[in-house]
Amino acid sequence: MKTTSLSFKYELEKKEPRTNDGGTTRGASVTDFPASIGIAGVSMRLQPGSMRELHWHANAAEWAYVISGTVRTTIIHPDGHSYTDNFEPGDVWYFPKGYGHSIQATGNEECHFILIFDNGNFSEDHTFSVTDFVASMPPEIVAQNLGLTLEEVAALPKREAYFAAGIVPDELSFNANARPEESDIELTNLHRYPLHAQQPRIIPGGGLQRLVTSKEFPISTTMAGSILELQPGALREMHWHPNADEWQYYISGQAEMSVFLAEGTVVTEQFNAGDVGYVPMGAGHYIKNTGDTLCRVLIGFNSGKYESIDLSEWLSGNPKDVVVTNFGLTDGEIEKFPTKKIFIQPKI
């Protein structure tokens, strides 16, 4: 077996955070996590009323999953339409590359969400904030553009705010309601998908999966995601994704993952809650719950279409003599092999 110095694990929640005005963020781009060349991620927390200011990303689309608390987003489209949505735990949003948006915590508790970007080179260098934009331009231009006096322009922020502390929106707030009353009953909106409300794929004794792709969430053309739950000892079987890289955030529990890089090269990592994992497109891997509690993993893919080739399904789809010859099996051994797709194997 060959070895490599490349690690497919990053301890995201142990990173020194960026903090001010009620917001905390920890990010991992390819600079921090060299293996993660195709996807970057951020763990962000906002106190009630605090806002990740109006901004846009020039080189990546944004896919997010709310872990705890509640949050409101706004987004502007190139055609001039704006959208406001409210999110709860288990909800997902997607913002196309270059679309301006903001994120504000609502309710009376901290909101924690994970942002996943479809470019490993995503960084703050390619994020443009509205306060920084305005502060960087000649004052007379800003005054003319916004209809302000030069004195009023001088009172605006002198640099990027990044986070801004505000009040929690209430029922009297113009933007408190996400949509007109006649469409409030809708669960899915253009930028919002309620993943936790989805009926999961359940493997008795093993775990479950909830998956959202561009099929269920049409605007999410460049990204898909899932929540995977593994019971103690359960195994998300050996598999690979032919069309996408995989980025993982371990929400709870403990797990082991091995990544197969061909020619006898395998990297095995141990994960705890708050860690991030990465698997390059096409690389074989598995995830096993090595703890004694439920392991929950948020998984993001940099493709709107989900594709997976699982070892059990591949082998069981071949004529028996092909598998016998390939592995040099003795009489009867082929009968022990899977006869259908396993997906999640319970603890044996």
C-alpha positions in Angstrom: 0.0 0.0 0.0 1.3 3.4 -1.0 1.2 6.4 1.3 0.6 10.1 0.6 1.0 13.2 2.8 -2.3 14.6 1.5 -5.0 14.7 4.2 -8.7 14.5 3.5 -9.7 15.9 6.9 -9.8 19.5 8.3 -10.8 20.4 11.8 -13.0 23.3 10.8 -14.5 24.2 14.2 -11.1 24.3 15.8 -10.0 27.2 13.5 -9.7 30.7 15.0 -12.9 32.4 13.9 -13.5 35.8 12.4 -15.8 37.6 14.9 -17.6 41.0 15.2 -21.0 42.5 15.6 -22.7 39.2 16.6 -21.3 37.1 13.9 -18.7 34.3 13.8 -17.3 32.6 10.7 -14.8 29.8 10.1 -13.9 29.0 6.5 -11.9 26.3 4.7 -10.8 26.9 1.1 -8.1 25.0 -0.8 -5.6 27.3 0.9 -6.5 25.9 4.4 -7.5 22.4 3.2 -5.2 21.6 0.2 -7.1 18.4 -0.7 -10.4 20.3 -1.2 -9.7 21.6 -4.7 -13.3 21.5 -6.0 -15.4 22.7 -3.0 -14.9 25.2 -0.1 -17.0 25.6 3.0 -17.9 27.9 5.9 -19.4 27.4 9.3 -21.2 30.6 10.3 -23.0 31.6 13.5 -25.2 34.7 13.9 -26.7 36.1 17.1 -30.4 37.3 16.9 -30.6 40.3 14.6 -27.1 40.1 13.4 -26.6 40.1 9.6 -24.0 38.9 7.1 -24.1 42.1 5.1 -25.3 42.5 1.5 -22.6 40.9 -0.6 -21.9 38.7 -3.7 -19.5 36.0 -4.7 -17.7 36.4 -8.0 -16.4 32.9 -8.4 -18.8 30.5 -6.7 -22.4 29.6 -6.1 -23.6 29.2 -2.5 -25.5 26.2 -1.1 -26.4 26.2 2.6 -27.9 24.0 5.3 -29.3 25.4 8.6 -28.3 23.3 11.6 -29.9 25.4 14.4 -31.9 28.6 14.9 -33.7 30.6 12.3 -32.5 32.9 9.6 -33.8 35.2 6.8 -32.2 35.8 3.5 -32.6 38.3 0.7 -31.4 38.0 -2.8 -31.5 40.2 -6.0 -31.7 38.7 -9.5 -30.2 40.3 -12.6 -33.8 40.9 -13.9 -34.5 43.2 -10.9 -36.6 40.8 -8.9 -35.8 40.4 -5.2 -36.7 37.5 -3.0 -37.0 37.2 0.8 -37.2 33.8 2.6 -37.2 32.5 6.2 -35.4 29.3 7.1 -35.5 26.8 10.0 -33.3 23.9 10.9 -33.1 21.4 8.1 -33.8 23.9 5.3 -31.5 24.5 2.3 -30.9 27.6 0.2 -29.0 28.1 -3.1 -27.7 31.4 -4.6 -26.2 31.5 -8.1 -22.8 32.9 -8.6 -22.7 36.7 -8.6 -26.2 37.3 -7.2 -26.3 39.8 -4.3 -27.7 38.6 -1.0 -27.8 39.0 2.8 -28.3 36.6 5.7 -29.8 37.7 9.0 -30.6 35.7 12.2 -34.1 35.8 13.4 -35.8 34.4 16.5 -34.3 34.5 20.0 -31.3 32.2 19.7 -28.1 31.8 17.8 -28.4 30.5 14.2 -25.8 28.1 12.9 -25.5 27.2 9.3 -23.0 25.6 6.9 -22.2 27.3 3.6 -20.8 25.2 0.7 -19.3 26.7 -2.4 -18.7 25.0 -5.7 -15.2 26.2 -6.1 -12.3 25.2 -3.8 -10.6 28.5 -4.6 -13.5 30.4 -3.0 -12.2 33.1 -0.6 -13.1 36.5 0.8 -10.9 37.9 -2.0 -13.7 37.0 -4.4 -16.5 38.2 -2.1 -17.7 41.7 -2.6 -19.5 43.5 0.2 -21.8 46.5 -0.3 -20.2 48.7 2.4 -16.7 48.0 1.0 -18.0 48.8 -2.5 -19.5 52.1 -1.4 -16.6 53.1 0.8 -14.1 52.5 -2.0 -15.7 54.8 -4.5 -15.2 58.6 -4.8 -17.6 60.3 -2.3 -19.1 62.6 -5.0 -20.0 59.5 -7.0 -21.7 57.9 -4.0 -23.5 61.1 -3.2 -24.8 61.3 -6.8 -25.7 57.6 -7.0 -27.6 57.5 -3.7 -29.0 61.0 -3.5 -27.1 61.9 -0.4 -25.1 65.0 0.6 -21.3 64.7 1.0 -21.8 65.1 4.7 -24.2 62.1 4.7 -21.8 60.1 2.7 -19.0 60.8 5.2 -21.1 59.3 7.9 -21.4 55.9 6.1 -19.0 53.0 7.0 -15.4 53.7 6.1 -14.6 50.1 5.4 -16.3 46.7 5.0 -18.7 45.9 7.8 -18.9 42.2 7.0 -21.3 41.6 10.0 -23.8 44.2 11.1 -25.8 44.0 14.4 -29.5 44.9 14.1 -32.9 44.2 15.6 -34.8 40.9 15.1 -37.5 41.4 12.4 -41.0 41.1 13.8 -44.5 40.9 12.3 -44.4 44.7 11.6 -41.2 44.4 9.6 -41.7 44.9 5.9 -39.7 41.8 5.2 -41.0 39.7 8.1 -43.2 37.6 5.7 -41.3 35.6 3.1 -44.1 35.6 0.5 -47.6 36.9 -0.1 -50.3 35.3 2.0 -51.7 33.3 -0.8 -48.4 31.4 -1.2 -47.4 31.1 2.4 -48.5 27.4 2.4 -45.8 26.5 -0.1 -42.9 24.6 1.4 -40.6 25.0 -1.5 -39.7 28.4 -2.9 -37.3 29.5 -5.7 -34.3 29.7 -3.2 -35.6 27.5 -0.4 -35.9 23.7 -0.1 -37.1 22.1 3.2 -34.8 19.1 3.2 -35.7 17.9 6.7 -39.4 17.7 5.6 -38.5 15.2 2.9 -39.4 11.6 3.4 -36.0 9.9 3.9 -34.6 6.8 2.4 -34.4 4.4 5.4 -32.2 1.4 5.8 -33.5 -0.6 8.8 -30.8 -0.9 11.4 -28.4 1.1 9.3 -29.5 4.6 8.9 -31.1 7.0 6.4 -30.4 9.6 3.7 -32.2 12.7 2.6 -31.1 14.0 -0.8 -31.8 17.2 -2.7 -30.6 17.7 -6.3 -31.6 20.0 -9.1 -34.5 17.7 -9.8 -36.2 18.6 -6.5 -34.7 22.1 -6.3 -34.4 23.4 -9.9 -32.4 26.6 -9.2 -29.6 24.5 -7.7 -28.0 23.7 -11.0 -24.4 23.4 -9.9 -24.8 21.7 -6.5 -26.6 18.9 -4.7 -26.6 17.9 -1.1 -27.7 15.3 1.4 -28.0 14.5 5.1 -26.7 11.0 5.9 -27.4 9.4 9.3 -25.5 6.2 10.3 -26.4 4.1 13.3 -23.5 2.9 15.5 -21.3 0.5 13.6 -23.2 1.1 10.3 -21.3 1.5 7.0 -22.1 3.7 4.1 -20.7 1.2 1.7 -17.7 1.5 -0.6 -18.6 3.7 -3.6 -17.6 6.7 -5.7 -19.2 9.6 -7.5 -18.3 9.8 -11.2 -19.5 13.4 -11.7 -18.7 15.4 -8.6 -16.4 16.0 -5.7 -17.8 15.4 -2.2 -17.5 17.8 0.8 -18.6 16.6 4.2 -19.4 18.4 7.5 -19.7 16.1 10.5 -22.6 17.4 12.6 -22.5 14.8 15.3 -20.9 11.5 16.3 -17.7 9.8 15.2 -16.7 8.2 11.9 -13.9 6.7 9.8 -13.4 7.3 6.1 -10.9 5.9 3.7 -10.2 7.5 0.3 -8.8 5.3 -2.4 -6.6 7.1 -4.9 -5.7 4.2 -7.2 -2.4 2.3 -7.5 -2.6 1.0 -3.9 -2.9 4.5 -2.3 -5.4 4.8 0.5 -5.8 7.6 3.1 -7.8 6.8 6.2 -9.1 9.6 8.5 -11.0 9.7 11.8 -13.7 12.3 12.2 -15.5 14.0 15.1 -18.3 16.6 15.2 -17.1 19.8 13.6 -14.6 18.2 11.3 -14.7 18.5 7.5 -14.0 15.7 5.0 -13.3 15.7 1.2 -13.3 13.1 -1.5 -12.1 14.0 -5.1 -14.4 13.1 -8.0 -14.1 9.4 -8.9 -12.2 8.4 -5.8 -13.5 5.3 -4.0 -14.4 5.8 -0.3 -16.7 4.7 2.5 -18.0 6.2 5.8 -18.4 4.1 8.9 -19.8 5.2 12.3 -17.1 4.2 14.8 -18.9 5.7 17.8 -21.7 4.5 20.0 -24.1 7.3 19.1 -25.8 8.4 15.9 -23.5 9.9 13.3 -25.0 12.7 11.2 -23.1 14.1 8.1 -24.0 16.9 5.8 -22.6 16.2 2.3 -22.3 18.6 -0.6 -21.5 17.9 -4.2 -20.4 20.3 -6.9 -22.9 19.1 -9.4 -26.7 19.5 -9.5 -27.1 15.9 -10.4 -26.4 13.1 -7.9 -24.5 10.1 -9.3 -23.1 7.2 -7.2 -21.7 3.8 -8.1 -21.9 1.5 -5.1 -19.7 -1.6 -4.9 -22.5 -4.0 -4.1 -24.7 -2.9 -7.0 -21.7 -3.0 -9.4 -20.7 -6.5 -8.4 -24.2 -7.9 -8.2 -24.9 -6.6 -11.7 -22.2 -8.7 -13.3 -22.5 -12.3 -14.4 -21.3 -14.5 -11.5 -18.5 -16.0 -13.6 -17.1 -12.6 -14.2 -16.8 -11.9 -10.5 -15.5 -15.4 -9.7 -12.7 -15.0 -12.3 -11.9 -11.4 -11.3 -11.4 -12.3 -7.6 -10.2 -15.8 -8.0 -13.0 -17.2 -5.8 -13.3 -20.8 -4.7 -16.5 -22.8 -4.9 -19.3 -21.2 -3.0 -17.7 -17.9 -2.2 -19.6 -16.0 -4.8 -22.8 -16.9 -2.9 -21.7 -14.8 0.0 -21.4 -11.7 -2.2 -24.3 -9.1 -2.3 -27.1 -9.9 -4.7 -28.4 -6.3 -4.7 -27.4 -2.8 -3.7 -26.7 -2.4 0.0 -26.1 1.4 0.3 -25.9 1.3 4.1 -24.8 -1.9 5.8 -25.9 -2.3 9.5 -23.4 -3.3 12.1 -22.7 -7.0 11.9 
